[in-house]
């Protein structure tokens, strides 16, 4: 018995030292100028208050401004979207936040890329894992969404560092993290708009399209991704959470690259109808060409600051009418407007 107590005591001491070491390493080496650092800190501060949760990929974290949404609708929202967010990661974030907050609605920015069969980079899984706040969901995500080879990289921040001897970066990190601005969670980048929203003032300079000739799409959803999306819809329905699936507008250049955006639209619409979810495709928005010109984007598929704020107001407007039981069909065309009169 004495040996067991001694071993247990030593294991506890080793665990404490390891945790303290990881905390220290993360403080010293996690870059001070990455928006995710401030987004995660805010997420922790908002626990118990969030009633509206935005999820999805980079188009969503650049498309939904919680400040605008809350101003228009009186909600308390948070944008938990991440770059190339795996759909099983979306499910994990949803469960994690629903257990900690009075979530009433989830707005999921679906993307063409997230639905195809594509192994997520470890960096994308890290972004999901770092936002999971409960031990239970972290473990569940490790088992269900990651390979055993990825576990160490996800669990221990120290394993993610490539340049331990980068004294210049360490100096910059410490200088800012010991400042009053950091204590107040003020990000040094002007592009961070708060509560997960990222906004840049860059304007896309690519080709402008008036009409696009529809091609033959080769797009096909992956079965595992479809299964995860269905589980999200079933989870929301079972827990009385309003779910709205949405495609955030992209440029004509991106629409053209899809060959036939209707194939993606029809696929999600069919799933939403089957599982009693709402789906709004803003690439079918009647004025998408006029109101979401290249000046609203930073690149082919990501809204810039002006675009993200404009889209947030538009979405809130549609949502308000939908909640009041007013007709919203007039906002959407039967086909993507880029295809009209193109045959």
Protein Blocks (a to p, Z undefined) as FASTA:
>chain_A
ZZmmmmmmmmmmmmmmmmmmmmmmmmmmmcfkbfklmmmmmmmmmgojambdceddfklm
mmpcfklmmmmnopacddfbdehiafklmmmmmmmmmmmpccfbdcddddfklmmccddd
fklmmmmmmmpmbfklmmmmmmmmpcfklmmmmmpmmlmpmblmlmklmmmmmmmmmpmk
lmnopafbfklggghiacdfbdcfbdcdfbdcddddfbdcdfklmmmmmmmmmmmmmnop
acddddddddfklmmmnopamlmmmmmmmmmmmnopacddfklgfklmmmmcfklpfblm
lccfklmmmmmmmmmmmmmmmmnopafklmpcfbdfklgopZZ
